[in-house]
Amino acid sequence: MRGSRNLKEYVIEVKPLKKKIAFFDSGIGGLTVLHKALHQFPEEAFLYYADTLHVPYGTKSADEVRGHIFNCVEAIVQENVQAIVIACNTATSLTVKDLRAKYDIPVIGMEPAVKPAVEMNRRTGKRVLVFATALTLSQTKYHELVSRVDDHHSVDSIPLPELVEWCEQLDFDPQKIAAYFRLKLTDLDLSLYGTVVLGCTHYPFYTSILRTVLPDHIQIIDGSTGTVNRLKQLLGLAEQKGVWTEDKVTFLSSSGRSEDQKNMRIALQYLEKY
């Protein structure tokens, strides 16, 4: 037929959209875990969901927090994600088993990095100091973790609830925060400790400030490395070259306020700077 063309000339290849990897936290704390994932997998698409209507979790009852988490995760699943990282130690201890039973996608949780901290100190005999929320420290899951790995009863813990509130306010005043750390550590002989574990994802925002307060021999670790490694393993991800960009992240919050998204972007930029 005159004027006819090969239909192949008009075929446009439509590639399926890459499913996002979701990160969830009560507020901006989980950005510390997302930040690590962005550096390892800059080509992936991510979704970050903050339950800003109910932050902080660490001062609420376990039953109340569980309800909030289930509602938020259900909203996240509607975004057709390929995996969910519960980037919150408190949320993990309260709900991760139930979430894994309910959903057929990988649900990766977090726990305070007590095990690697204890192993790091075996040769020196130094103690481990865990910073976490009061709710995390009160949970059976945390006590079972410590009992399982702490053969020599060398793990101590301190709740630092104010850090979560200040972090949500984007308050990173070095003098104020350093004075707070000194106050909380006043009664401790820091020469006895070899490692501080940051057992709340908000706390790594203050690592550089904490470093100025602690003696040089004390190492600071958190659970984000282990969590991102687990994510890599479950999804079969290979580390990617390149530099992450903010357009790789979709920011959502339970309140739906544009101010929340603005604050999440500011916090992520702070992590990149410090």
Legacy VTK file of the C-alpha trace (Angstrom):
# vtk DataFile Version 3.0
C-alpha trace
ASCII
DATASET POLYDATA
POINTS 274 float
0.000 0.000 0.000
1.430 3.366 -1.103
2.599 5.564 1.732
2.595 2.764 4.233
5.458 2.465 6.671
6.854 -0.263 8.790
4.955 -0.258 12.078
8.234 -0.747 13.933
9.081 2.871 13.137
6.280 3.968 15.447
6.924 1.656 18.350
8.173 3.497 21.430
9.813 1.394 24.084
8.272 2.110 27.467
10.402 0.967 30.340
8.571 0.075 33.557
9.106 2.524 36.380
11.589 1.280 38.921
9.877 0.484 42.200
11.028 2.614 45.090
12.760 1.424 48.229
10.871 2.872 51.193
12.356 4.132 54.446
10.105 4.814 57.419
10.656 6.609 60.710
8.681 8.633 63.209
10.439 11.768 61.952
13.677 12.754 60.251
15.912 10.314 62.155
15.695 7.607 59.516
17.311 9.981 57.045
20.630 8.946 58.600
20.025 5.423 57.268
18.658 6.616 53.933
21.726 8.832 53.532
23.990 5.800 53.755
21.835 3.912 51.237
21.902 6.857 48.823
25.691 6.806 48.800
25.832 3.074 48.114
22.977 2.919 45.603
22.684 6.343 43.926
20.817 4.927 40.925
17.919 3.514 42.965
14.641 5.330 43.570
13.696 5.913 47.210
10.671 6.949 49.222
10.993 8.441 52.696
7.927 8.502 54.944
7.921 10.316 58.295
5.130 10.006 60.846
5.336 13.676 61.748
1.857 13.647 63.272
3.056 11.424 66.100
6.777 12.047 66.556
8.435 11.321 68.972
7.654 7.633 69.506
10.091 7.100 72.372
7.925 8.828 74.968
4.600 7.146 74.056
3.080 3.825 75.106
3.953 0.740 73.086
0.327 0.083 72.056
-0.162 3.643 70.842
3.024 3.567 68.800
2.168 0.202 67.249
-1.105 1.607 65.942
0.627 4.571 64.344
3.246 2.358 62.695
0.705 -0.044 61.175
-1.244 2.872 59.686
1.864 4.454 58.204
3.204 1.230 56.717
-0.167 0.543 55.096
0.062 3.981 53.443
3.604 3.215 52.272
2.599 -0.118 50.746
0.011 1.696 48.625
2.932 3.440 46.899
3.886 0.090 45.306
7.363 -0.110 46.861
9.716 -3.075 46.525
10.914 -3.093 50.141
10.482 -1.188 53.390
13.264 -0.268 55.769
11.951 0.426 59.265
14.627 3.019 59.992
13.704 3.322 63.641
14.918 1.118 66.481
11.748 1.643 68.515
9.438 0.823 65.594
11.482 -2.265 64.758
11.333 -3.657 68.276
7.558 -3.146 68.428
6.312 -4.247 65.023
8.836 -5.801 62.640
7.685 -9.413 63.179
4.043 -8.522 62.566
4.880 -6.432 59.508
6.899 -9.248 57.961
3.986 -11.623 58.492
1.486 -9.223 56.940
3.316 -8.069 53.799
4.954 -10.076 51.033
7.790 -7.616 50.399
11.048 -7.456 52.362
10.738 -5.547 55.642
14.165 -4.672 57.024
14.419 -3.582 60.629
17.061 -2.021 62.846
18.519 -2.796 66.206
21.154 -1.028 68.283
24.633 -2.139 67.166
25.343 -3.808 70.505
26.767 -7.017 69.028
29.516 -5.365 66.924
30.288 -3.016 69.819
30.807 -5.920 72.238
32.978 -7.739 69.699
35.077 -4.611 69.145
35.839 -4.402 72.857
36.602 -8.057 73.590
40.374 -7.623 73.448
40.483 -4.421 75.468
37.903 -5.325 78.098
36.308 -1.902 77.714
32.621 -1.346 78.356
29.896 -0.425 75.864
27.566 2.544 76.346
24.247 2.541 74.459
22.302 5.741 73.816
18.638 5.070 72.911
15.083 6.141 73.623
13.433 5.074 76.861
10.914 2.980 74.916
13.624 1.080 73.020
15.528 0.393 76.233
12.372 -0.912 77.935
11.534 -3.465 75.238
12.046 -7.212 75.623
13.708 -7.293 72.205
16.481 -4.987 73.440
17.039 -6.947 76.666
17.167 -10.205 74.720
19.727 -8.680 72.353
21.969 -7.590 75.204
21.608 -10.913 77.027
22.520 -12.788 73.860
25.765 -10.942 73.115
26.913 -9.462 76.438
28.676 -12.396 78.087
30.631 -10.200 80.503
27.859 -7.776 81.463
29.748 -4.873 79.954
26.826 -2.964 78.368
25.329 0.133 79.981
22.614 2.373 78.593
21.329 5.938 78.833
18.060 7.336 77.385
18.463 10.661 75.577
14.889 11.749 74.694
15.717 15.417 74.239
17.892 14.691 71.215
14.905 13.471 69.211
12.918 16.615 69.936
15.826 18.902 69.090
16.555 16.985 65.920
12.946 17.352 64.762
13.308 21.091 65.350
16.507 21.074 63.229
18.354 22.281 66.310
22.009 21.407 65.753
23.513 24.073 68.022
26.955 22.627 68.881
27.351 24.437 72.209
23.895 23.470 73.469
24.198 19.844 72.390
27.756 19.445 73.690
26.676 20.798 77.102
23.792 18.304 77.124
26.125 15.376 76.395
28.508 16.482 79.156
25.623 16.669 81.619
24.400 13.174 80.731
27.916 11.728 81.015
28.875 13.488 84.258
28.508 10.430 86.506
30.380 8.032 84.213
34.059 7.189 84.187
34.610 7.382 80.437
38.010 5.714 80.691
36.116 2.449 81.230
34.323 2.633 77.870
35.560 1.719 74.415
32.457 2.210 72.284
29.309 4.334 72.266
26.358 2.881 70.340
23.860 5.340 68.898
20.674 3.297 69.314
18.256 5.804 67.799
18.428 6.911 64.182
18.067 10.561 65.199
21.286 10.470 67.203
23.822 10.267 64.308
22.848 13.830 63.413
24.912 14.714 66.493
27.910 12.436 65.938
30.321 15.263 65.134
29.297 17.130 68.284
29.512 14.021 70.452
32.996 13.391 69.071
34.165 16.673 70.631
32.923 15.536 74.053
34.183 11.955 74.187
37.797 10.929 74.764
39.647 9.990 71.573
39.818 6.297 72.481
36.020 5.859 72.396
34.552 4.793 69.058
31.051 5.820 67.951
28.943 3.380 65.931
25.301 2.947 64.892
23.168 0.293 63.215
22.788 1.886 59.791
25.645 -0.010 58.133
24.223 -3.387 59.081
20.736 -2.350 57.972
21.878 -1.129 54.549
23.965 -4.272 54.088
20.882 -6.367 54.827
18.902 -4.334 52.295
21.623 -4.944 49.723
21.533 -8.675 50.395
17.751 -9.080 50.257
17.309 -7.080 47.042
20.463 -8.386 45.375
21.780 -4.876 44.894
25.279 -4.148 43.658
27.058 -1.040 44.850
26.687 1.639 42.220
28.975 4.355 40.986
27.835 7.922 40.694
26.547 10.653 42.966
23.066 10.632 44.433
20.713 13.492 43.712
17.697 14.669 45.665
15.316 13.858 42.814
15.918 10.183 43.624
13.905 10.617 46.837
10.163 11.096 47.229
9.346 12.650 50.609
6.017 11.906 52.306
4.667 12.477 55.802
1.590 11.476 57.780
0.589 15.122 58.168
0.929 15.919 54.468
2.396 19.313 55.321
4.751 20.839 52.749
6.792 22.109 55.703
7.629 18.505 56.604
9.069 17.852 53.158
11.089 21.062 53.347
12.529 20.029 56.735
13.405 16.556 55.458
15.348 18.074 52.569
17.173 20.452 54.921
18.070 17.574 57.251
19.358 15.421 54.391
21.524 18.289 53.182
22.861 18.707 56.731
23.934 15.069 56.782
25.735 15.496 53.480
27.577 18.520 54.851
28.543 17.058 58.227
LINES 1 275
274 0 1 2 3 4 5 6 7 8 9 10 11 12 13 14 15 16 17 18 19 20 21 22 23 24 25 26 27 28 29 30 31 32 33 34 35 36 37 38 39 40 41 42 43 44 45 46 47 48 49 50 51 52 53 54 55 56 57 58 59 60 61 62 63 64 65 66 67 68 69 70 71 72 73 74 75 76 77 78 79 80 81 82 83 84 85 86 87 88 89 90 91 92 93 94 95 96 97 98 99 100 101 102 103 104 105 106 107 108 109 110 111 112 113 114 115 116 117 118 119 120 121 122 123 124 125 126 127 128 129 130 131 132 133 134 135 136 137 138 139 140 141 142 143 144 145 146 147 148 149 150 151 152 153 154 155 156 157 158 159 160 161 162 163 164 165 166 167 168 169 170 171 172 173 174 175 176 177 178 179 180 181 182 183 184 185 186 187 188 189 190 191 192 193 194 195 196 197 198 199 200 201 202 203 204 205 206 207 208 209 210 211 212 213 214 215 216 217 218 219 220 221 222 223 224 225 226 227 228 229 230 231 232 233 234 235 236 237 238 239 240 241 242 243 244 245 246 247 248 249 250 251 252 253 254 255 256 257 258 259 260 261 262 263 264 265 266 267 268 269 270 271 272 273
